Amino acid sequence: MSFMIGVALFLLTVAAMEGVAYVAHRWVMHGFGWFLHES
């Protein structure tokens, strides 16, 4: 695997994790998980 493929894979992985974190926060913590997040 070339260096640039490794860098691209790393950046895509970080972007995907940020997307999952956003979705989890937006729809879980501000939805049915609000009792955990309101404080």
PDBQT receptor file of N, H, CA, C and O in Angstrom, charges set to zero:
ATOM      1  N   MET A   1       0.857  -1.181   0.000  1.00  0.00    +0.000 N 
ATOM      2  CA  MET A   1       0.000   0.000   0.000  1.00  0.00    +0.000 C 
ATOM      3  C   MET A   1       0.897   1.236   0.000  1.00  0.00    +0.000 C 
ATOM      4  O   MET A   1       1.803   1.363   0.824  1.00  0.00    +0.000 OA
ATOM      5  N   SER A   2       0.634   2.127  -0.920  1.00  0.00    +0.000 N 
ATOM      6  H   SER A   2      -0.102   2.025  -1.589  1.00  0.00    +0.000 HD
ATOM      7  CA  SER A   2       1.453   3.328  -0.998  1.00  0.00    +0.000 C 
ATOM      8  C   SER A   2       1.116   4.294   0.141  1.00  0.00    +0.000 C 
ATOM      9  O   SER A   2       0.076   4.185   0.791  1.00  0.00    +0.000 OA
ATOM     10  N   PHE A   3       2.010   5.217   0.353  1.00  0.00    +0.000 N 
ATOM     11  H   PHE A   3       2.855   5.306  -0.174  1.00  0.00    +0.000 HD
ATOM     12  CA  PHE A   3       1.843   6.202   1.421  1.00  0.00    +0.000 C 
ATOM     13  C   PHE A   3       0.566   7.022   1.222  1.00  0.00    +0.000 C 
ATOM     14  O   PHE A   3      -0.173   7.263   2.177  1.00  0.00    +0.000 OA
ATOM     15  N   MET A   4       0.308   7.448  -0.013  1.00  0.00    +0.000 N 
ATOM     16  H   MET A   4       0.908   7.252  -0.789  1.00  0.00    +0.000 HD
ATOM     17  CA  MET A   4      -0.860   8.291  -0.280  1.00  0.00    +0.000 C 
ATOM     18  C   MET A   4      -2.178   7.539  -0.055  1.00  0.00    +0.000 C 
ATOM     19  O   MET A   4      -3.159   8.134   0.391  1.00  0.00    +0.000 OA
ATOM     20  N   ILE A   5      -2.206   6.256  -0.355  1.00  0.00    +0.000 N 
ATOM     21  H   ILE A   5      -1.409   5.772  -0.717  1.00  0.00    +0.000 HD
ATOM     22  CA  ILE A   5      -3.405   5.463  -0.076  1.00  0.00    +0.000 C 
ATOM     23  C   ILE A   5      -3.618   5.368   1.430  1.00  0.00    +0.000 C 
ATOM     24  O   ILE A   5      -4.751   5.452   1.905  1.00  0.00    +0.000 OA
ATOM     25  N   GLY A   6      -2.541   5.195   2.177  1.00  0.00    +0.000 N 
ATOM     26  H   GLY A   6      -1.621   5.127   1.791  1.00  0.00    +0.000 HD
ATOM     27  CA  GLY A   6      -2.637   5.154   3.635  1.00  0.00    +0.000 C 
ATOM     28  C   GLY A   6      -3.160   6.456   4.209  1.00  0.00    +0.000 C 
ATOM     29  O   GLY A   6      -4.006   6.453   5.103  1.00  0.00    +0.000 OA
ATOM     30  N   VAL A   7      -2.654   7.580   3.691  1.00  0.00    +0.000 N 
ATOM     31  H   VAL A   7      -1.967   7.583   2.964  1.00  0.00    +0.000 HD
ATOM     32  CA  VAL A   7      -3.110   8.895   4.156  1.00  0.00    +0.000 C 
ATOM     33  C   VAL A   7      -4.584   9.092   3.811  1.00  0.00    +0.000 C 
ATOM     34  O   VAL A   7      -5.358   9.567   4.642  1.00  0.00    +0.000 OA
ATOM     35  N   ALA A   8      -4.975   8.730   2.587  1.00  0.00    +0.000 N 
ATOM     36  H   ALA A   8      -4.347   8.344   1.912  1.00  0.00    +0.000 HD
ATOM     37  CA  ALA A   8      -6.373   8.876   2.179  1.00  0.00    +0.000 C 
ATOM     38  C   ALA A   8      -7.284   8.000   3.037  1.00  0.00    +0.000 C 
ATOM     39  O   ALA A   8      -8.361   8.435   3.445  1.00  0.00    +0.000 OA
ATOM     40  N   LEU A   9      -6.858   6.776   3.309  1.00  0.00    +0.000 N 
ATOM     41  H   LEU A   9      -5.983   6.423   2.978  1.00  0.00    +0.000 HD
ATOM     42  CA  LEU A   9      -7.646   5.878   4.148  1.00  0.00    +0.000 C 
ATOM     43  C   LEU A   9      -7.791   6.434   5.558  1.00  0.00    +0.000 C 
ATOM     44  O   LEU A   9      -8.867   6.354   6.150  1.00  0.00    +0.000 OA
ATOM     45  N   PHE A  10      -6.721   6.992   6.096  1.00  0.00    +0.000 N 
ATOM     46  H   PHE A  10      -5.847   7.057   5.615  1.00  0.00    +0.000 HD
ATOM     47  CA  PHE A  10      -6.767   7.608   7.424  1.00  0.00    +0.000 C 
ATOM     48  C   PHE A  10      -7.759   8.770   7.443  1.00  0.00    +0.000 C 
ATOM     49  O   PHE A  10      -8.588   8.864   8.348  1.00  0.00    +0.000 OA
ATOM     50  N   LEU A  11      -7.676   9.646   6.453  1.00  0.00    +0.000 N 
ATOM     51  H   LEU A  11      -7.003   9.570   5.718  1.00  0.00    +0.000 HD
ATOM     52  CA  LEU A  11      -8.562  10.811   6.415  1.00  0.00    +0.000 C 
ATOM     53  C   LEU A  11     -10.026  10.400   6.236  1.00  0.00    +0.000 C 
ATOM     54  O   LEU A  11     -10.916  10.986   6.853  1.00  0.00    +0.000 OA
ATOM     55  N   LEU A  12     -10.274   9.397   5.395  1.00  0.00    +0.000 N 
ATOM     56  H   LEU A  12      -9.551   8.921   4.894  1.00  0.00    +0.000 HD
ATOM     57  CA  LEU A  12     -11.645   8.911   5.227  1.00  0.00    +0.000 C 
ATOM     58  C   LEU A  12     -12.175   8.281   6.509  1.00  0.00    +0.000 C 
ATOM     59  O   LEU A  12     -13.352   8.432   6.836  1.00  0.00    +0.000 OA
ATOM     60  N   THR A  13     -11.316   7.580   7.231  1.00  0.00    +0.000 N 
ATOM     61  H   THR A  13     -10.360   7.457   6.965  1.00  0.00    +0.000 HD
ATOM     62  CA  THR A  13     -11.721   6.967   8.495  1.00  0.00    +0.000 C 
ATOM     63  C   THR A  13     -12.081   8.031   9.522  1.00  0.00    +0.000 C 
ATOM     64  O   THR A  13     -13.093   7.913  10.212  1.00  0.00    +0.000 OA
ATOM     65  N   VAL A  14     -11.256   9.070   9.626  1.00  0.00    +0.000 N 
ATOM     66  H   VAL A  14     -10.434   9.166   9.066  1.00  0.00    +0.000 HD
ATOM     67  CA  VAL A  14     -11.534  10.162  10.566  1.00  0.00    +0.000 C 
ATOM     68  C   VAL A  14     -12.843  10.860  10.189  1.00  0.00    +0.000 C 
ATOM     69  O   VAL A  14     -13.658  11.160  11.062  1.00  0.00    +0.000 OA
ATOM     70  N   ALA A  15     -13.048  11.119   8.898  1.00  0.00    +0.000 N 
ATOM     71  H   ALA A  15     -12.386  10.876   8.189  1.00  0.00    +0.000 HD
ATOM     72  CA  ALA A  15     -14.286  11.767   8.449  1.00  0.00    +0.000 C 
ATOM     73  C   ALA A  15     -15.503  10.899   8.766  1.00  0.00    +0.000 C 
ATOM     74  O   ALA A  15     -16.537  11.416   9.187  1.00  0.00    +0.000 OA
ATOM     75  N   ALA A  16     -15.389   9.591   8.568  1.00  0.00    +0.000 N 
ATOM     76  H   ALA A  16     -14.548   9.171   8.225  1.00  0.00    +0.000 HD
ATOM     77  CA  ALA A  16     -16.501   8.686   8.870  1.00  0.00    +0.000 C 
ATOM     78  C   ALA A  16     -16.801   8.673  10.363  1.00  0.00    +0.000 C 
ATOM     79  O   ALA A  16     -17.968   8.672  10.756  1.00  0.00    +0.000 OA
ATOM     80  N   MET A  17     -15.773   8.663  11.197  1.00  0.00    +0.000 N 
ATOM     81  H   MET A  17     -14.825   8.663  10.878  1.00  0.00    +0.000 HD
ATOM     82  CA  MET A  17     -15.987   8.675  12.648  1.00  0.00    +0.000 C 
ATOM     83  C   MET A  17     -16.668   9.970  13.082  1.00  0.00    +0.000 C 
ATOM     84  O   MET A  17     -17.541   9.951  13.950  1.00  0.00    +0.000 OA
ATOM     85  N   GLU A  18     -16.275  11.092  12.483  1.00  0.00    +0.000 N 
ATOM     86  H   GLU A  18     -15.567  11.107  11.777  1.00  0.00    +0.000 HD
ATOM     87  CA  GLU A  18     -16.920  12.365  12.809  1.00  0.00    +0.000 C 
ATOM     88  C   GLU A  18     -18.392  12.346  12.401  1.00  0.00    +0.000 C 
ATOM     89  O   GLU A  18     -19.247  12.860  13.122  1.00  0.00    +0.000 OA
ATOM     90  N   GLY A  19     -18.680  11.759  11.256  1.00  0.00    +0.000 N 
ATOM     91  H   GLY A  19     -17.985  11.341  10.671  1.00  0.00    +0.000 HD
ATOM     92  CA  GLY A  19     -20.066  11.647  10.811  1.00  0.00    +0.000 C 
ATOM     93  C   GLY A  19     -20.904  10.808  11.759  1.00  0.00    +0.000 C 
ATOM     94  O   GLY A  19     -22.031  11.180  12.087  1.00  0.00    +0.000 OA
ATOM     95  N   VAL A  20     -20.368   9.684  12.201  1.00  0.00    +0.000 N 
ATOM     96  H   VAL A  20     -19.453   9.382  11.934  1.00  0.00    +0.000 HD
ATOM     97  CA  VAL A  20     -21.086   8.822  13.145  1.00  0.00    +0.000 C 
ATOM     98  C   VAL A  20     -21.288   9.545  14.469  1.00  0.00    +0.000 C 
ATOM     99  O   VAL A  20     -22.358   9.448  15.069  1.00  0.00    +0.000 OA
ATOM    100  N   ALA A  21     -20.268  10.271  14.934  1.00  0.00    +0.000 N 
ATOM    101  H   ALA A  21     -19.398  10.349  14.446  1.00  0.00    +0.000 HD
ATOM    102  CA  ALA A  21     -20.394  11.013  16.191  1.00  0.00    +0.000 C 
ATOM    103  C   ALA A  21     -21.471  12.096  16.080  1.00  0.00    +0.000 C 
ATOM    104  O   ALA A  21     -22.250  12.297  17.011  1.00  0.00    +0.000 OA
ATOM    105  N   TYR A  22     -21.512  12.789  14.945  1.00  0.00    +0.000 N 
ATOM    106  H   TYR A  22     -20.879  12.625  14.189  1.00  0.00    +0.000 HD
ATOM    107  CA  TYR A  22     -22.531  13.819  14.742  1.00  0.00    +0.000 C 
ATOM    108  C   TYR A  22     -23.933  13.214  14.770  1.00  0.00    +0.000 C 
ATOM    109  O   TYR A  22     -24.825  13.720  15.452  1.00  0.00    +0.000 OA
ATOM    110  N   VAL A  23     -24.115  12.129  14.023  1.00  0.00    +0.000 N 
ATOM    111  H   VAL A  23     -23.390  11.719  13.469  1.00  0.00    +0.000 HD
ATOM    112  CA  VAL A  23     -25.429  11.485  13.960  1.00  0.00    +0.000 C 
ATOM    113  C   VAL A  23     -25.839  10.970  15.335  1.00  0.00    +0.000 C 
ATOM    114  O   VAL A  23     -26.989  11.136  15.742  1.00  0.00    +0.000 OA
ATOM    115  N   ALA A  24     -24.907  10.347  16.053  1.00  0.00    +0.000 N 
ATOM    116  H   ALA A  24     -23.973  10.212  15.723  1.00  0.00    +0.000 HD
ATOM    117  CA  ALA A  24     -25.219   9.821  17.384  1.00  0.00    +0.000 C 
ATOM    118  C   ALA A  24     -25.615  10.952  18.325  1.00  0.00    +0.000 C 
ATOM    119  O   ALA A  24     -26.564  10.814  19.096  1.00  0.00    +0.000 OA
ATOM    120  N   HIS A  25     -24.900  12.059  18.268  1.00  0.00    +0.000 N 
ATOM    121  H   HIS A  25     -24.128  12.171  17.642  1.00  0.00    +0.000 HD
ATOM    122  CA  HIS A  25     -25.219  13.183  19.144  1.00  0.00    +0.000 C 
ATOM    123  C   HIS A  25     -26.546  13.817  18.761  1.00  0.00    +0.000 C 
ATOM    124  O   HIS A  25     -27.367  14.118  19.626  1.00  0.00    +0.000 OA
ATOM    125  N   ARG A  26     -26.756  14.018  17.473  1.00  0.00    +0.000 N 
ATOM    126  H   ARG A  26     -26.089  13.773  16.769  1.00  0.00    +0.000 HD
ATOM    127  CA  ARG A  26     -27.952  14.732  17.013  1.00  0.00    +0.000 C 
ATOM    128  C   ARG A  26     -29.225  13.930  17.250  1.00  0.00    +0.000 C 
ATOM    129  O   ARG A  26     -30.206  14.464  17.769  1.00  0.00    +0.000 OA
ATOM    130  N   TRP A  27     -29.219  12.653  16.875  1.00  0.00    +0.000 N 
ATOM    131  H   TRP A  27     -28.422  12.220  16.453  1.00  0.00    +0.000 HD
ATOM    132  CA  TRP A  27     -30.463  11.893  16.911  1.00  0.00    +0.000 C 
ATOM    133  C   TRP A  27     -30.606  10.991  18.121  1.00  0.00    +0.000 C 
ATOM    134  O   TRP A  27     -31.722  10.585  18.448  1.00  0.00    +0.000 OA
ATOM    135  N   VAL A  28     -29.518  10.666  18.794  1.00  0.00    +0.000 N 
ATOM    136  H   VAL A  28     -28.612  10.996  18.528  1.00  0.00    +0.000 HD
ATOM    137  CA  VAL A  28     -29.636   9.825  19.990  1.00  0.00    +0.000 C 
ATOM    138  C   VAL A  28     -29.682  10.700  21.235  1.00  0.00    +0.000 C 
ATOM    139  O   VAL A  28     -30.625  10.610  22.021  1.00  0.00    +0.000 OA
ATOM    140  N   MET A  29     -28.663  11.554  21.424  1.00  0.00    +0.000 N 
ATOM    141  H   MET A  29     -27.897  11.627  20.785  1.00  0.00    +0.000 HD
ATOM    142  CA  MET A  29     -28.599  12.347  22.645  1.00  0.00    +0.000 C 
ATOM    143  C   MET A  29     -29.649  13.452  22.681  1.00  0.00    +0.000 C 
ATOM    144  O   MET A  29     -30.060  13.866  23.765  1.00  0.00    +0.000 OA
ATOM    145  N   HIS A  30     -30.086  13.932  21.539  1.00  0.00    +0.000 N 
ATOM    146  H   HIS A  30     -29.752  13.596  20.658  1.00  0.00    +0.000 HD
ATOM    147  CA  HIS A  30     -31.157  14.927  21.526  1.00  0.00    +0.000 C 
ATOM    148  C   HIS A  30     -32.498  14.278  21.250  1.00  0.00    +0.000 C 
ATOM    149  O   HIS A  30     -33.499  14.965  21.046  1.00  0.00    +0.000 OA
ATOM    150  N   GLY A  31     -32.516  12.961  21.245  1.00  0.00    +0.000 N 
ATOM    151  H   GLY A  31     -31.702  12.404  21.411  1.00  0.00    +0.000 HD
ATOM    152  CA  GLY A  31     -33.761  12.208  21.078  1.00  0.00    +0.000 C 
ATOM    153  C   GLY A  31     -34.051  11.443  22.359  1.00  0.00    +0.000 C 
ATOM    154  O   GLY A  31     -34.286  12.037  23.411  1.00  0.00    +0.000 OA
ATOM    155  N   PHE A  32     -34.031  10.113  22.257  1.00  0.00    +0.000 N 
ATOM    156  H   PHE A  32     -33.840   9.631  21.402  1.00  0.00    +0.000 HD
ATOM    157  CA  PHE A  32     -34.383   9.292  23.419  1.00  0.00    +0.000 C 
ATOM    158  C   PHE A  32     -33.312   9.285  24.500  1.00  0.00    +0.000 C 
ATOM    159  O   PHE A  32     -33.575   8.821  25.609  1.00  0.00    +0.000 OA
ATOM    160  N   GLY A  33     -32.110   9.784  24.214  1.00  0.00    +0.000 N 
ATOM    161  H   GLY A  33     -31.896  10.161  23.313  1.00  0.00    +0.000 HD
ATOM    162  CA  GLY A  33     -31.058   9.841  25.226  1.00  0.00    +0.000 C 
ATOM    163  C   GLY A  33     -30.955  11.194  25.917  1.00  0.00    +0.000 C 
ATOM    164  O   GLY A  33     -29.969  11.468  26.602  1.00  0.00    +0.000 OA
ATOM    165  N   TRP A  34     -31.972  12.048  25.743  1.00  0.00    +0.000 N 
ATOM    166  H   TRP A  34     -32.773  11.826  25.187  1.00  0.00    +0.000 HD
ATOM    167  CA  TRP A  34     -31.909  13.403  26.301  1.00  0.00    +0.000 C 
ATOM    168  C   TRP A  34     -31.713  13.388  27.812  1.00  0.00    +0.000 C 
ATOM    169  O   TRP A  34     -31.032  14.263  28.348  1.00  0.00    +0.000 OA
ATOM    170  N   PHE A  35     -32.294  12.412  28.513  1.00  0.00    +0.000 N 
ATOM    171  H   PHE A  35     -32.847  11.702  28.078  1.00  0.00    +0.000 HD
ATOM    172  CA  PHE A  35     -32.151  12.358  29.971  1.00  0.00    +0.000 C 
ATOM    173  C   PHE A  35     -30.687  12.199  30.388  1.00  0.00    +0.000 C 
ATOM    174  O   PHE A  35     -30.326  12.575  31.503  1.00  0.00    +0.000 OA
ATOM    175  N   LEU A  36     -29.848  11.655  29.524  1.00  0.00    +0.000 N 
ATOM    176  H   LEU A  36     -30.142  11.349  28.619  1.00  0.00    +0.000 HD
ATOM    177  CA  LEU A  36     -28.418  11.525  29.820  1.00  0.00    +0.000 C 
ATOM    178  C   LEU A  36     -27.652  12.802  29.493  1.00  0.00    +0.000 C 
ATOM    179  O   LEU A  36     -26.585  13.046  30.056  1.00  0.00    +0.000 OA
ATOM    180  N   HIS A  37     -28.185  13.612  28.593  1.00  0.00    +0.000 N 
ATOM    181  H   HIS A  37     -29.051  13.414  28.135  1.00  0.00    +0.000 HD
ATOM    182  CA  HIS A  37     -27.434  14.719  28.005  1.00  0.00    +0.000 C 
ATOM    183  C   HIS A  37     -27.851  16.089  28.530  1.00  0.00    +0.000 C 
ATOM    184  O   HIS A  37     -27.121  17.063  28.345  1.00  0.00    +0.000 OA
ATOM    185  N   GLU A  38     -29.004  16.183  29.179  1.00  0.00    +0.000 N 
ATOM    186  H   GLU A  38     -29.597  15.392  29.329  1.00  0.00    +0.000 HD
ATOM    187  CA  GLU A  38     -29.534  17.499  29.523  1.00  0.00    +0.000 C 
ATOM    188  C   GLU A  38     -28.728  18.241  30.582  1.00  0.00    +0.000 C 
ATOM    189  O   GLU A  38     -28.797  19.469  30.643  1.00  0.00    +0.000 OA
ATOM    190  N   SER A  39     -27.980  17.550  31.403  1.00  0.00    +0.000 N 
ATOM    191  H   SER A  39     -27.924  16.553  31.353  1.00  0.00    +0.000 HD
ATOM    192  CA  SER A  39     -27.172  18.243  32.404  1.00  0.00    +0.000 C 
ATOM    193  C   SER A  39     -25.945  18.807  31.738  1.00  0.00    +0.000 C 
ATOM    194  O   SER A  39     -25.118  19.435  32.399  1.00  0.00    +0.000 OA
TER     195      SER A  39
